[in-house]
């Protein structure tokens, strides 16, 4: 039997644009559009300027940054675009792989395709190849990387990006195997310590992983030899990084139905700018607020039913989660998600602002929220959630969201994706330019990668920054 690295290399090397079903190609454009809109919105936040200031230390280059007045060297541009796409935690996720797919895969495909002057079709083909890889490599771990203290996106991005970059660089099948082997040594650890402190570092992970993958592919192109047993070996990805959960890994998922079932079409677009694990409970709380006109003073207690895997990510340590110190901390708090959703009837970017997560009324209601393990959870297939409210008069109100919005079985369609894109993009650019970018992205297979990159660059008119 071939090693997983060999099977993935063969698939990626042989994949042609024409081999990909048309609906999958169209879905890829939807994912690109969603990522680009978020990147534009991110340019209006402090972390974007700070990240760019840091990367400018390494000098300038020829690759564009989405919506910002900068051109950087290839890997630095990929890093920066990854920060922008993932910066608001509003970007897409492959649920079973527990990975933010496009933040690394699109950042890598866009800049490398422009670097080698590839066509839009080549960009899309490599991007989809990367989505298939990052989803499947993530699925193998069954959440084990996350539960072992790592952010899987940053860890796995290097392997998927080595395949994306390698395909665009014209690597042979054998070189693509070596690229994955090299990625085993360039892969980022992507510690989840950020979640304990509300730090910014999670934003670095997708772009850093993509830059690591580009490095791995370039080394393979030069003839550098990496290991073959990247995923199965004694010191492989899963054995070294899943810890005691290695026994839960299923290596067959990395290649099962490859090229038949398209995991890229199952990547979930986020309807809410927060950790996916709070979405269902937020939607349940909004549904209850709208159906019953609940007043905070009438609430005795609230129970949030969540997957067991969510507890260390959005529930504990409870004292910190109940008192977010930043917008990032608010995005990872089940207490804030439920309370703010009940009080405000929605949970969007506005609910991540300091005046909201520090609102005494919302904090007081959040103190009434406790969590329980959802016995009906189908995590990671669905990120289910349920909210049960006990009122002072003894009544109990409950609402369940078993299939979270955006999941493969409850997808967000193009019309809604365009609305989300416009809402995000228009935080930074005019409606006219947002519409022009939208049209360009949805026709990306008709132009060159450099033309697409140029469309996304900061406008001369200075609409932003």
N, C-alpha and C positions, 0 to 999 in steps of 0.2 A: 504494500500500500504506500502511495506517495505521502510525504509529509504535508501538513497543512500549508506550509509556506510554498510548497511546490504547486499544490492545487490552486491556491489563490493567485500565484504568479501566472500560471497557465491561463486562468480565467481572465485576468486583467490584460495580459499580453494579447490574447485573441479577441477580446471584446471590440466590436465595431459599433458605430452609431446605429447602423441599420439592424443590428441584432437586438437592440433594446426596444421593447414594445412602446408604441407611441404614447399611451397613457402614462408610462413611467417617465418618459422624456418630458412630457408636459408637467408632471408632478415635480420633476427636478427644477423646472423653471419657477414653479410656485415657491419651492423652498428657497431658491436663490433670491426671489423678490422679497420674501419675508425677511431673510437675513440682511439684505441691503437696506430695507426700511429701518430695521433696528439699528444698523450701523450709523445711518444718518442721524437718528434720534440720539444715539450715544455721544455724538460730537458736541452736544449741548451740555454735557455733564463734566464735572471737574476731573474725574478720573481719566478722561480722554486726553485732555491737555497735559496732565502729569505723565501719562504713558508716552505721549509723543515727545515730550521734553526729554525723557529718559533715553528713548531710542535715537534721538537726534545726536546724542553723544558720539554715536558711531559714524556720523557723517550722512551725506545725502546719496541718492542713487537715481535710478530711472523708473522705479515701480511706484505707482500711485497709491495713496491712502484714500479710502472711501470718504468723501465729503470733507476732507481736511486739506489745508494748504501745505502739502509736503510730498516729496518724492524721496523714497528710501531705497536702500539696497534690498535685493529680493527677500531675504529671510526676515529683515526688519519690517518690511511692508506687510508680509504675511503675518508676522507677530502683531502688528498694530491693527490690521483688519480683523484678526481674531479677537482682540480686546474689544473692538467696537461691536462686533456681532454678538459676542457673549456678555457684553458689559452690563446689560439691563436684566439679565437672566430671563429674557423674553424670547429666546431663540429655540429652534426646534429640538426635539428629543426623540431618539429611538427608545421606546419605553422598555422593551425586553432587553435591549443592550445596555440600558441605563447610561446612554451617552448623548451629549449634544453633538449632533452629527455635522451640521453645516458650518458651525463656527470654525472648525479646523478644515473640513474637506473643501468648502467653497473658497475660503481664504487661500488655501494651497493651490487649488485648481486655477483660480483667477490669475494670481500673480505668476505662477510658473508658466501657464499657457501664454500670458503676455510676454514673458521673458524669452520664450522660444518662438514667439510669433506664430502660435497655433491658431487654428480656426475655432469659431464658436462651437462647432460640432465636436471637435476634439476636446475642448474644454468640458462640455457637457458629458461626453463619454467618460473622461477621466474622473470627473466629479461623481458620476453615478457608480463607477467602479469603486471609488473610495467609500461612498455611502454603504455599498454592499459589504465592504470589508470591515468598516468600523462597527456596523451594526452586528455582524456575525461574531467578530472577535469579542465584542462586549457581551453577547448572548451566552457565550461559553461560560463566563464567570458567574452567571446567575446572581448578580448583585454582590458577589464575594469581594470584589475590589473595593466597592463603596463601603461595605461593612468592615473592611480591614483598614479603614482610615484614608483611603485614596479617592480622588476624584477621577473616575474611569475615563472621562473625556480626554484629559491631558495625558494619561498613561497610554491609551490605545491610539490616540491621534497619530503618534509617530509611525505606527505600522501602516495605517490606512494612507497617511500622507506619503510614505515611502513608495507606495504603489501608485498613487496619483502622480507624484513628481516623476517617478520612474517611467510611467507610461508616456507622459508628455515629453520626457527627455529622449524617448526612443530606446529604452533599455531592452535587452534581450530577456527571454524568459528566465534564463539562469541568473542574469543580473538582478532581476526582480526578486528572486529568492535571496540573493545576497543582500539586497536593500533591506528586506525584512530582518535578516540576521543582524545587519548593522544597526537597525532600529532598536533591537533588543538592548543595545548599549547606549543609544542616544535618547531612549524613551524617558520622559519626565516622570518623576515620582508623583507629582500633583497632590501633595498633602492636603487633607481636609481640615487642617488647623484653622483655616480662615473662618470656618463655621462656628468655632468656639469664641471668636473675638470680633466678628463682623468686619474682618479685614478685606482688602481688595484683591487678594492674590488669586482667587478663583478665576478672575477675569483674564489672567495670564495664561491659563492652562491650554486652551485650544490652540492659540497661535504659537505658543512655545513648543507644543507637541508637533504642530505642522512644520515648524522650522527644523525640529529634530529629524522629522521624516525626510525633508528635502536634503538635509545633510547626509543622511543614511543613503539616499538614492544617488547623490553625487559621488559619494565614496565608492559605491558599487559600480557606477559608470567608469570610474577610474581604475577598476580592477581590484578594489579592496575586498578581502574575503571575510564573510560573516558566517555564523553558524546556520545550519539548516533546520535543526530541531528547535525552532523558535518558540513553538507553542507546546511541544510534547516533552522536551528534554528535562534532564535532572534539575537544571537551573533555568528553566524556561519562564516565560511571562507569568503563567498561572501558578506554578509551584513556588516561585519566589515571592509573589505579591498577594496571593489570596490567603496565605497563612493556613490556619486550621480549617478553612473552608474549601481547600483544594478538592476534597472528596466530593463536593457538590458540583464541581465543574463538569460540563458535558462537551468534550472536544468535538464530538460529531456535529455540533451546531455550527461550527465554523465553516463547514463546506456543504452541509445538507441542502439539497435542492438548489444549489448555486446555479444561477442562470435560468432557473425555472420559476422559483418564487423570488420576487424582487422585494427585498427588505427596504430598499430605498423608497418604495411606494407606501411603506408603513411608518415612515418617520412622521411623528406627530408635531403639528404646528401649535404653539402655545396660544391659548386665548387670554391668558392671565400672566402678567409680568412678575412671576414669583416661582419658587420651587414647585415642580410638577406635583410633588407629594401633598401640597396644600390645596390644589385646584378643586378637587371634588368636594372637600368640606367648605371651601369658599362658595362654590356654586350652590351647595345645599343651604348654606346660611342665607345667601341672597334670595333663594327661592322661598325660604321660610319668612324672611322679612317682607317680601312682596305679597305673600299669601295671607299673612296674619297681622300686618302692621304692628309688629312687636315693639314695645317700649322697653328700654334697658331697665327701668325701675321695676318692671313686672317680672324680670327674669330671676329665678332662684339659682339655677345651675344649668350648665351646658356640658354635654359630653360630645367629644369628637371621636368617631370611630375611624381608625386609620390602619394601614398595613404595619405589621411589626417592624419592617425594615425602615419605616419612616421615623421611628422613635428617636434614634440618635441624630437624625438629620434636621428635624423640625420641632421636636418636643423637649429634648433634654440637652443640656441642663436647664431645667424649667425656670429657674430664677433668671437666667440670662435671656431665655427665649421670651419670657413675659415682659421684659423691659428692653426692647431693641434700642441699640445705640446708633444705628445707621440704617439707611434704606436697605442695605444688603442684609442686615440682621432681620429687618422686618419681613423680607422676602422668604426667610427661613424660619418663621414663627407660626405654628398652628394657632397659637393664642391670638396673635394680631390678625391673622387671616380671618378667623371666625368672627372676632369682635368687630373689626372694621367692616366686614361684609354685612353684618347685621345692622350696624349703626348707619352706614352710608349707602347700603343697597348695591354696592359694586366693589370691585377690587382691582383697580388699575394703577397706572403709574402715579396718579395723584394720591393714592393711599399709601405710597411709600415715602411720602414727604415727612419731614420732622414734625410739622404741626399736626399731622394725623397720628403718627406712631407715638407721639408724646401727649396726645389728647387725654386728659384725665378721665373722661367718660369712657373712651375706648379701653384705656388701661384697666379701669375698674371692671368693665365687662369681661375683659380678657382674664382677669383674676378668677372669674367664675367658670372658666373653661378648664375642663380636665380631658384627658385622652384615654381611650381604651383600644385594645387590639381588635381589629375588625375580623370576626370569625368567618366572614364571607369573602374576604379579600382574595383576589386572583392575581396579586402582584407577582411578577412584573408585567403580565399581559395587560392588566388594567390597573390604574392607580385610583382605586375606589375610595369612597369616603361617605360618611353619614354623620349628620348632626342631630342630636336629640336635646331639646330644650324643655326644661321643667320650669313652669311658671309658679309664681307665688300662690296662685289659687289651686295648685295641684294638677293642672292640666299638663299633658306631655305632648309636645309637637316634634315631629321628626320628618326628615327628608333624606333620601339616599341618592347618591350619584354613583351607580355601580360602574358604568363605563364613562370615564372622564372625557370631557369635551376635547376634541383634537386627536383622540386615540384612533388607531387604524379602523376600528369598527364604528367610530363616530367622528369621521374626519371633518375638518374645516375645508370648505370648497373654495374654488378660485375667487368667486365674487367677494366672499368674506375675507380672504387673504388680501385682496386688493384694497379693501377698506382698511384693514389693519396696517398694511404697508403705507397707505396715504396718511393715516393718522400719525404714524411714526415719522415718516419722511418729512412731513410738513412742520415738524418741530424745528427743522433746520433749513429747509429749502421751500421755495414757492410752490404753489399748487401746479403752476404751469410746468415747472421743471420736474416736479414729482411725477406728473403724468408722462412727460417725455422719457424719463428714466424707466418708468413702468413699461411703456411701449417697447423700449429698447431691450429690456431684459426678456420680455416675452417673445422677442424675435432674435434671441442671442445666437441661435443656430444658423442665422442668415448673415452673420458678420464675423469679423476677426475678434480674437480675444483682446487685442490691443484697443480696438474700437470700443468694446464694452468697457474696458478699464478706463478709458478716457472719458466716457460718459459718466462714470461714477466719481471722477476726481472733483476736487473743490472747484466751483465755478469762478471764473475771472471776476464776475460781478461782486464777489465778496458777500454772498448771501449768508455765509456761515463763517464763524471764527474771525 
